[in-house]
Amino acid sequence: ERLPNQLLEVSEGDLLVVFEPRRLTKAMRGLIVEAQASGARLVAFSDESPPPPLAGATVLFRTRIESTSIFDSYIGLFVLCDSVLSLLVHRLGEPVRRRVDRLEALNLDFEVWA
């Protein structure tokens, strides 16, 4: 219900990161289409067969996991995401660490965690 309101704030220069490993929902399709129409760049993490709206992504990470399980496994997607985030934190350095420390302090101040 808040998604349309939040999309009003998306503009050129923004970066939208989405995780869409299987079936594309109507809400995700709308989010992707509207964000790109607003000029935002898109980074997407998906499986080996990403849905068509992800074709226009600025960066598209594809993952594939083969398993004997009947359930989908997203381990490859999360490991890839963790690796990308680790690289960004390493390259951006101190500003990222300060932001994370500030977020942790705010969570403590607002008693977010039980």
N, C-alpha and C positions, 0 to 999 in steps of 0.2 A: 504494500500500500504506500510505502514511502519512496519507492523507486522512482516514480515519475517526478516527484519533488526534487530528489537528489540529482536526477539527470539535467535539471535546469542549471545546475552549477558546473556541468562538464563543458569544457571549451578547448579550443586549440591549445596545444602544449601539454594537456593533461595526458596521463598514461593510465590505461585501464588494463589490469591483469586479471585474466579469467582462467578458470579451471573447468574444462568441459570434456571429460573423458567418456563418453558413451552417447547418450541421447540428448539432443539439444532441447531444452525446455522453451516454452513460449516467452517466458520472462527473460531468459538469457539471450534469446534471439533479439528481442526488443532492445535490451541493454546494449548489445554489440552494435546493432544497426544505428541506434540513436547516438551512441558515443562516437562512432566513426563519422556520422553525419555532422557532429559538432566539432570535428577536427581533432578529436583525441586519437592518440596512438594506441594500438592494441598489442599486448603480449599475451599469448595464449598457450596453455599447457593442455595437451589433448592426447588421445590415443593414436594408433597408426592410421585411423580413418576419421580425420576431423570433419565436422559438419561444414557445409558450404559457406556459412557466414564467417568462418574463421579463415577462409582463403585470403582475405584482404588484410590479415594481421601483419603488423610491422615485424613481429617476430613470432614464429610458431614453433613450439617445441613439441615433438611427437615422441611418445613412448610406447613400448610394446613389452608385454609380459606374457609369457606362456606358462600355464599352470594346469594341474590336473583337477583343480577345484572347480566347482560349478559356479562359484562366486567370482565377480570381477575383482581383480587385484590392481590397486592404484599405487603400489609400492614404488614402481619405476617413476611415476609422475612425481611423487613426493621426494624421492631421492634426487631427482633432477632439479626440482624446485629448491631444495636445501642447498644443492651445489651452486646454483645460480646466486642465491642469497648470500652464501658464504663468500663467493667471489666479489659481490658488490660491497659487502661489509669490509672486506680486505682492501679493496681499491679505494673506497670512500673514507675509510678510517675513522678518525676521531669524531667528526660530526654525527655519524651514525651511532656511535657508542653513546654520545651525549644525549641524543634523542631517545634511545632505548632506556637509558638511565632515567631520563625525565618521565617517560611513560610509566616505568616501574614505580617511581615516586608518586605519581598521580594516582595510580592504582592503589597504592598503600594509603594515601590521603583520603581517598573516597571509599576505602574499605571494600574494594571490588571482590577480593578473594576471601572466601570463607575461612 
